[in-house]
């Protein structure tokens, strides 16, 4: 499952995570280089402007753990403390639901689970395995786009599309997801975006990685999902557009 933690660590925010599970962390910085650490987990990861680092930690037991910045980063370095709160599965699920989020299937995305199960199904009854339908209608694109989004995008932009203040821009109400024919939106997904960017009137330091490994259908689906969700009224994007923009 992914974790939703809003704000900056130097404001004393609490990061809620499930106990006894491996937690993936994506971290960046808005200003200078920091080094976020939780000593009790044996975990330390650099936060670098314009770059997203990823790492993993494991909380053996529920409880509260102290996080620090281990890099001398400026005058407020000594105040850069944060709390990591490890909770039971039930408490974590309640926390995610209260935030408007949704847990991914245990250990994998829904798409990965389906891919793992497909060979077994073919072995049992090859003649009964139907060909994957073409993704042409808006409904089909949005349905597949939910899976792609949960597996690749929700950890930064959140299940609600609201992003994380000061770190990852929102997709909900963004000019990139509501305006134009979607071509600029597709280019960002395919090629990434590094450097300053203004979204919905606020400044961000773009650290969007490129996703060229996604198929034309995957990109069209996730872009359409983002442009037609959370109240957005952007245009539908078809796989043919993605193919031309690669």
C-alpha positions in Angstrom: 0.0 0.0 0.0 1.1 3.6 -0.5 1.3 6.1 2.3 -0.2 9.6 2.3 1.7 12.2 4.3 1.0 15.8 3.6 3.3 18.8 4.2 7.0 19.0 5.2 8.9 17.1 7.8 10.2 20.2 9.5 6.6 21.1 10.5 6.3 18.1 12.7 3.9 16.1 10.5 3.1 12.5 11.3 3.8 9.8 8.8 1.3 7.0 9.3 2.5 3.5 8.1 1.4 -0.1 8.6 3.4 -2.1 11.1 5.0 -5.4 10.1 5.0 -4.5 6.4 7.6 -3.2 4.0 6.9 0.5 3.3 8.1 2.1 0.1 9.1 5.8 0.4 9.4 8.4 -2.4 11.2 11.5 -1.2 12.2 14.8 -2.7 13.0 18.3 -1.5 11.7 21.7 -2.3 14.8 23.7 -1.4 18.1 22.2 -0.4 19.5 18.7 0.2 18.2 16.9 3.3 18.8 13.4 4.6 15.7 11.9 6.2 16.4 9.1 8.7 14.6 6.9 11.2 17.4 5.4 13.3 15.3 2.7 14.8 14.6 1.3 11.3 18.2 1.6 10.2 16.8 3.8 7.4 18.3 7.0 5.8 17.5 8.5 2.4 18.6 11.8 0.7 16.0 14.3 -0.3 17.3 16.2 -3.3 15.7 19.1 -5.2 14.6 18.1 -8.7 15.0 14.4 -8.0 12.9 11.6 -6.5 14.7 9.0 -4.4 13.0 5.8 -3.3 13.7 3.5 -0.5 12.1 0.9 1.9 11.8 0.4 5.6 10.1 -2.0 8.0 8.5 -1.2 11.4 8.6 -4.5 13.4 6.0 -3.3 15.9 3.3 -0.7 16.2 4.5 2.5 17.9 5.9 6.0 17.5 9.3 6.4 15.9 11.4 9.6 15.7 12.6 10.8 12.3 15.5 13.3 11.8 17.3 15.2 9.1 20.8 13.9 9.1 22.2 16.5 6.7 23.3 19.9 7.9 20.8 21.8 5.7 20.5 25.3 7.2 19.6 27.4 10.3 16.5 25.3 11.1 18.4 21.9 10.8 17.9 21.1 14.5 14.2 21.6 14.2 13.7 19.1 11.4 12.0 16.4 13.3 9.1 14.2 12.3 7.1 11.3 13.8 6.6 8.0 12.0 3.6 6.2 13.5 3.3 2.5 12.8 -0.2 1.1 13.3 -2.1 -2.1 12.9 -3.6 -3.1 9.6 -7.1 -2.1 10.7 -5.9 1.3 11.9 -4.0 1.9 8.7 -7.0 1.0 6.6 -9.2 3.4 8.6 -6.6 6.1 8.2 -6.4 5.7 4.4 -10.2 5.7 4.1 -10.5 8.8 6.2 -8.1 10.5 3.8 -10.2 9.4 0.8 -7.7 6.9 -0.4 -7.8 3.3 -1.4 -5.4 0.4 -0.6 -3.8 -1.5 -3.5 -4.1 -5.3 -3.5 -1.6 -6.8 -1.0 1.9 -7.0 -2.4 1.0 -5.9 -5.9 -1.2 -3.8 -8.2 -4.4 -5.3 -9.6 -2.8 -5.3 -13.0 0.3 -7.3 -11.8 -2.0 -9.8 -10.0 -4.0 -10.3 -13.2 -0.8 -10.8 -15.2 0.5 -13.4 -12.7 -2.7 -15.3 -12.9 -3.1 -15.3 -16.7 -0.6 -18.0 -17.5 -2.3 -20.4 -15.1 -5.7 -19.7 -16.6 -4.3 -20.3 -20.1 -2.8 -23.6 -19.1 -6.1 -24.9 -17.6 -8.3 -23.9 -20.5 -6.4 -22.2 -23.5 -9.5 -22.2 -25.6 -11.5 -20.2 -23.1 -9.0 -17.3 -22.7 -10.5 -14.3 -24.6 -8.3 -11.8 -26.4 -7.8 -8.4 -24.6 -10.5 -6.0 -25.9 -9.3 -2.9 -27.6 -9.4 0.2 -25.4 -11.4 2.6 -27.4 -14.4 3.8 -25.4 -14.0 6.3 -22.5 -15.4 3.8 -20.1 -12.8 1.2 -21.1 -10.0 3.7 -20.9 -11.0 5.0 -17.5 -11.4 1.4 -16.1 -7.9 0.4 -17.2 -6.5 3.8 -16.2 -7.5 3.3 -12.6 -5.2 0.2 -12.4 -2.3 2.1 -14.1 -2.7 5.1 -11.9 -2.7 3.0 -8.7 0.4 1.2 -9.7 2.4 4.2 -10.9 1.0 7.5 -9.9 -0.9 7.4 -6.7 2.1 7.3 -4.4 3.0 10.9 -5.4 -0.2 12.4 -6.7 -2.4 10.5 -4.1 -5.5 8.5 -4.7 -7.5 11.7 -4.5 -5.5 13.5 -7.2 -4.7 16.3 -4.8 -0.9 15.7 -4.7 1.2 16.6 -1.6 1.5 20.2 -0.7 5.0 21.6 -1.5 6.2 18.4 -3.1 3.9 16.9 -5.8 1.4 19.0 -7.7 -2.3 18.2 -7.9 -4.0 16.6 -10.9 -7.4 17.6 -9.6 -8.2 21.0 -11.2 -4.8 21.3 -12.8 -4.5 23.1 -16.1 -2.5 20.1 -17.4 -5.4 17.8 -16.9 -8.3 20.0 -17.8 -7.2 22.1 -20.8 -6.1 21.4 -24.4 -6.3 18.2 -26.3 -4.2 16.2 -23.8 -1.0 16.2 -25.9 1.0 18.1 -23.3 -0.3 15.8 -20.6 0.8 12.8 -22.6 4.3 14.2 -23.2 4.8 14.7 -19.5 3.9 11.1 -18.8 6.1 9.8 -21.6 9.1 12.1 -21.1 8.9 13.3 -17.6 9.3 16.9 -16.3 12.2 18.3 -14.4 12.5 21.9 -13.1 10.2 24.7 -12.0 6.5 24.3 -12.8 3.4 26.3 -11.8 0.2 24.3 -11.3 -3.1 25.7 -10.2 -1.3 29.0 -9.3 1.3 27.4 -7.1 5.0 26.8 -7.7 6.6 23.3 -7.7 10.0 21.9 -8.5 9.1 19.4 -11.1 10.5 15.9 -10.4 8.2 13.9 -12.6 9.9 10.7 -13.9 9.4 9.5 -17.5 7.2 6.4 -18.1 8.2 5.3 -21.6 7.9 1.7 -20.5 4.1 2.0 -20.4 2.3 0.9 -23.5 0.3 3.3 -25.7 -2.9 1.8 -24.2 -1.6 2.3 -20.6 -0.7 5.9 -21.2 -3.9 6.8 -23.0 -5.9 5.1 -20.2 -4.1 6.8 -17.3 -4.2 10.2 -18.9 -7.9 9.8 -19.7 -8.6 8.7 -16.1 -6.8 11.7 -14.8 -8.6 14.1 -17.2 -12.0 12.6 -16.4 -11.8 12.1 -12.6 -12.1 14.2 -9.4 -14.4 16.7 -11.2 -12.0 17.3 -14.1 -13.6 17.7 -17.5 -10.6 17.3 -19.8 -10.6 15.5 -23.1 -10.4 11.8 -23.7 -7.0 10.6 -25.1 -6.7 7.6 -27.5 -3.7 5.3 -27.9 -3.2 6.6 -31.5 -2.2 10.0 -30.0 0.2 8.5 -27.6 1.9 6.5 -30.5 2.4 9.7 -32.5 3.9 11.6 -29.5 6.5 8.9 -28.5 
